[in-house]
Amino acid sequence: MQPHWYIIANPAAGNGSVGRLWPHLETLLQELGFAYTVRFTEHRGHAVRLVDDAALKGHRHILGLGGDGTNHEIANGILRQPHVPPTDITYALLPIGTGNDWARTYGISHQPRERLNRLMSGETVLQDAGKVRYRQEDGRHAERFFVNVAGMAYDAFIAQKLEKHKFVSRFQYLLMVGQYLFEYQLTPARLHWANGAVEDSFYTINVGICCYSGGGMQLVPHAVPDDGLLAVTYARRLPKLEVLLQTRRFYNGSLLSHPKVGSFQTKSLRVEHLGEVPTLLEADGEFLGISPAEFSILEKTLRIAL
């Protein structure tokens, strides 16, 4: 028997694509014989609450319709809900967003019929998740889970800028990365992990579960979703023109060969700023707050439907 899917749809995802596609998707679901309940998100953070409600009511199969932001919220909902172990819930995503970076790791199709047909196989895998404790900009302490890539320094600066925009295409995102580069001021920070430490003024600090972010960039090409380790990359101070000239490395997986880029794997990491200016933080493309930030790994804690 096919399971009953609890669908969480973000109608604003993909510049409103989910809302426009829903009549077609509903027809397709019925044609393929899916049993489902659907709820539409109404505001930021709503998907987290919907997951909690679904788990409380006994739903164990959740299908998200949206992009990386929707994925981030649903994953946090699954990992935060107190009703059942997270691995009791099977999670699937139909990626309808801008970057669709998390789905890229698994080769998940954005074509509705192809994706829904694939779900009927019932194949699942277990993925690790990251957890970060940090400070919000008002000084309060908080924590968040992430299932793709968390970024600090310039990555978070860009994420903060993007909060003002309702929709940004992959091409627009790349243009903004170059545009805001000359506005960004590097700040010194210290990284601590079990086998070492490093201090510098960093352009970027990335902590990855999966390897794609920013619309196909590979800032943590050594990330493996189920190896029980955080993949970390950091880029030291570079001339800003040099950063632009190295753009191709962001996409072709060769970033780690640059002499100013360091990388390692670890189960935990602490990032703290040196001086008065904190280092900014984002996770899965969502701006969160500031340093100090403490990262840890939760092994094989999210059940993904392929």
LINQUIPE-V28635 format. One record per pair of residues at least 12 apart in sequence whose C-alpha atoms are under 6 Angstrom apart, sorted by the first residue. I is the first residue (numbers start at 1). J is the second residue. D is the distance in whole Angstrom. If there is no record, write none. Layout:
i & j & d
I & J & D
I & J & D
//
This chain:
i & j & d
4 & 35 & 5
4 & 36 & 5
5 & 36 & 5
5 & 61 & 5
5 & 62 & 6
6 & 36 & 6
6 & 37 & 5
6 & 38 & 6
6 & 62 & 5
7 & 37 & 6
7 & 38 & 5
7 & 62 & 6
7 & 63 & 5
7 & 64 & 6
8 & 39 & 5
8 & 40 & 6
8 & 64 & 5
9 & 40 & 5
9 & 64 & 6
9 & 65 & 5
10 & 40 & 6
10 & 41 & 5
10 & 66 & 6
13 & 66 & 5
13 & 97 & 6
14 & 96 & 6
14 & 97 & 4
14 & 98 & 6
15 & 167 & 6
47 & 73 & 6
47 & 74 & 6
48 & 73 & 5
48 & 74 & 6
48 & 77 & 4
51 & 77 & 5
52 & 81 & 5
60 & 89 & 5
61 & 89 & 6
61 & 90 & 5
62 & 91 & 5
63 & 92 & 5
63 & 93 & 6
64 & 93 & 5
65 & 94 & 5
66 & 95 & 5
66 & 96 & 5
66 & 97 & 6
67 & 95 & 5
67 & 96 & 5
67 & 97 & 4
67 & 100 & 6
68 & 100 & 6
76 & 145 & 6
87 & 301 & 6
87 & 302 & 6
87 & 303 & 5
90 & 303 & 5
90 & 304 & 6
91 & 304 & 5
91 & 305 & 6
92 & 304 & 6
92 & 305 & 5
95 & 110 & 5
98 & 169 & 6
99 & 215 & 4
101 & 212 & 5
101 & 213 & 5
102 & 148 & 6
123 & 305 & 6
123 & 306 & 6
124 & 304 & 5
124 & 305 & 4
124 & 306 & 6
125 & 303 & 6
125 & 304 & 5
126 & 300 & 5
126 & 302 & 6
126 & 303 & 5
127 & 225 & 6
127 & 226 & 5
127 & 300 & 5
127 & 302 & 5
128 & 225 & 6
128 & 226 & 5
128 & 298 & 6
128 & 299 & 5
128 & 300 & 4
128 & 301 & 6
129 & 146 & 6
129 & 147 & 5
129 & 298 & 5
130 & 145 & 6
130 & 146 & 5
130 & 296 & 6
130 & 297 & 5
131 & 144 & 6
131 & 145 & 4
131 & 295 & 6
131 & 296 & 5
132 & 144 & 6
132 & 294 & 5
132 & 295 & 4
133 & 293 & 5
133 & 294 & 5
134 & 291 & 6
134 & 292 & 6
134 & 293 & 4
135 & 289 & 6
135 & 290 & 5
136 & 289 & 4
137 & 289 & 5
148 & 208 & 6
148 & 209 & 5
148 & 210 & 5
148 & 284 & 6
149 & 207 & 6
149 & 208 & 4
149 & 284 & 5
150 & 206 & 6
150 & 207 & 5
150 & 282 & 6
150 & 283 & 4
150 & 284 & 6
151 & 205 & 6
151 & 206 & 4
151 & 281 & 6
151 & 282 & 5
152 & 204 & 6
152 & 205 & 5
152 & 280 & 5
152 & 281 & 4
153 & 204 & 5
153 & 279 & 5
153 & 280 & 5
154 & 203 & 6
154 & 204 & 5
156 & 280 & 5
156 & 281 & 5
156 & 282 & 5
159 & 287 & 5
160 & 287 & 5
170 & 215 & 6
186 & 201 & 6
187 & 201 & 5
188 & 200 & 5
188 & 201 & 4
188 & 274 & 5
189 & 272 & 6
189 & 273 & 4
189 & 274 & 5
190 & 271 & 6
190 & 272 & 5
191 & 270 & 6
191 & 271 & 5
192 & 269 & 6
192 & 270 & 5
193 & 269 & 5
201 & 237 & 6
202 & 235 & 6
202 & 236 & 5
202 & 237 & 6
203 & 235 & 6
203 & 236 & 6
204 & 234 & 6
204 & 235 & 5
205 & 233 & 6
205 & 234 & 4
206 & 232 & 6
206 & 233 & 5
207 & 231 & 6
207 & 232 & 5
208 & 220 & 6
208 & 223 & 6
208 & 230 & 6
208 & 231 & 5
209 & 223 & 6
209 & 225 & 5
209 & 230 & 6
210 & 223 & 5
210 & 224 & 6
210 & 225 & 5
211 & 223 & 5
217 & 250 & 5
217 & 251 & 5
218 & 250 & 5
218 & 251 & 5
218 & 253 & 6
219 & 250 & 6
220 & 233 & 6
221 & 253 & 6
228 & 299 & 5
229 & 265 & 6
229 & 266 & 5
229 & 267 & 5
230 & 265 & 5
230 & 266 & 5
230 & 267 & 6
231 & 265 & 5
232 & 263 & 5
232 & 264 & 5
232 & 265 & 6
233 & 262 & 6
233 & 263 & 4
234 & 261 & 6
234 & 262 & 5
235 & 260 & 6
235 & 261 & 4
236 & 260 & 5
267 & 296 & 6
267 & 297 & 6
268 & 295 & 5
268 & 296 & 4
269 & 294 & 6
269 & 295 & 5
270 & 293 & 6
270 & 294 & 4
271 & 292 & 6
271 & 293 & 5
272 & 291 & 6
272 & 292 & 4
278 & 290 & 6
278 & 291 & 6
279 & 291 & 5
//
